[in-house]
Amino acid sequence: MCKEDTTLAGKNILFVDDRPMSMRNFIDKVKYMKATVVVRRTIQGARALVEGNEKIDFVVIDLLLDEPDGLFDNYREMVEQTGTNQGQLLGLYLKCKDIPYLYLSVYPSWFQENEHEQDVPCLTKSSRELDDFIESLCKQINTT
């Protein structure tokens, strides 16, 4: 019998992905570690949750969200050439709110390096990276 993993017990983790099935392994692992998981498919849904004063300890963001709606256009000046990289604009919004986050993406090389996110990891959605994801998540949660 396996010992129960309660490393993330009591933590509220928000996953933001327009196709959350692509993060299924990561979501399941965080649930297994006893965190409360909330999933939002849209940037609007994630922002409403944050602005509704819900307790969010950490956010996992898909780098490439398909929402070119201009919701975070005022954060574009913080990074150059974000194009349609709405996920990163959400991250910059969270940075200003002092909510820790990381990115998961099929294309992590599309992460736009900038001075505001030097400490923010961008990991691949490959299940091979699950251990790196958990290590990074736990490290950031324990330092906030």
N, C-alpha and C positions, 0 to 999 in steps of 0.2 A: 504494500500500500504506500502511495506517495504522500509525503508530508504536504500539507496545504501551504501554498505560497500567499502570504498576506502582505507582501512588500509594499503594495500600493493601496492598502486598505484605508478607507476614509478619504481618498483623493478623488476629485471629479475631473475627468479627462474628456475634453471635447475633440471629436474628430470631424473635420470639415472636408468633404469630398463629394463631388457631383456624381461619382460612381463608387459608393462606399464598399461595394463587394471587392474592389481592388485592394482594400485595406483589411479584409476579413481576418487574415491571420494575425495582424497586429492588434485589431480590436479584441479578438478572442483571447489573446495572450494577456492583455491589460485587464480584461474581465476576470481571467483566471487568477490574476494577482490581486483580486478583490477591490479593484477601483470601480467607481461608478462611471459608466461610459454613456456619453450623449453623442449622437450623430446628427449632423446637419448637412444637408445636401447643397445648401446655398450660402453664399456670403451674407445675404440678408438675414437668413435664419441664425447664423453664427453671431452676427452683430446684434441682433435683437436679444439673443441670450445674454451676451456680455452687457449690453446696456440695460437689461432688465435686472441687473444686480444679482444674477445667479452666481453662485460660488463656483468658479472655474479655476482649478489649480494649474492646468496645463492644456495647451491646444496642439493638436497634430493637424497640419494643413497639407492638402494636396497642392503642390506648387502651381499646377496648371488647371485652374477652375474655368469652366466655360461660362463666364458671366461678364461680358464686356458692357456693363451697365453704368460705369462711371461712379459707382458708389464710393470709391476711395480715391478718386482722381486727385484730391488735395494731397495725397501721400506720394504721388508720382515724382514730385520734386526731390524726394529723399533718395531716389535711385534713378540711374540713367537707363534709358532704353528698356523699360519694363514691358512695352508692347501690351499684349493681352495677359500678362502674367498677374492675374487678379489675386492668386493665392499669396503672392509676395506682398501685394498691397494690403491684404488682410493682416499679414504678419507685422508690417510696419505699424498698422493701427494698434495691434495688440502690444507692440513694443512701447508705444506711447501710453498705453494703459497699464504698463508694468505686469503684463500677463505673459509668463514664459511659454515658448512654443518651439516647434521644430517642423521641418518640411519632410514629407515623404513624396517621392515622385518617380514615375517611370523614366523621366528625363531629368535627373538631378543636375546635369551639366547646364540646364537652362536657368539655374539659380543665378541671379544678377548680384555679383559681389558688390557690397557697398559698405560704407563706414558705419552704418547703424546696425548692421547684422553680422559683425565679425565673429560673434560668439554663437551664432545660430546654425545648427547643423542642417544639412540637406541630404537625406539618405534615400536610397533606392527602395522601391516597393518590393524588391525581390525577397522571397521568404528566406533566402540565405542571409539576409541582413537583419533578421528578427532579433538576434542576440545583441547586435550593435544598437539597434533601435531601443531595446529595453535598457541597455546600459546608459545610453545617452538620456533617455527619459528619466530614469531614476537619479542620475547625476544632477540633472537640472532641477528636478523637483526638490531634491535634498539640499540644494544650495539657495533656494528662494525662501 
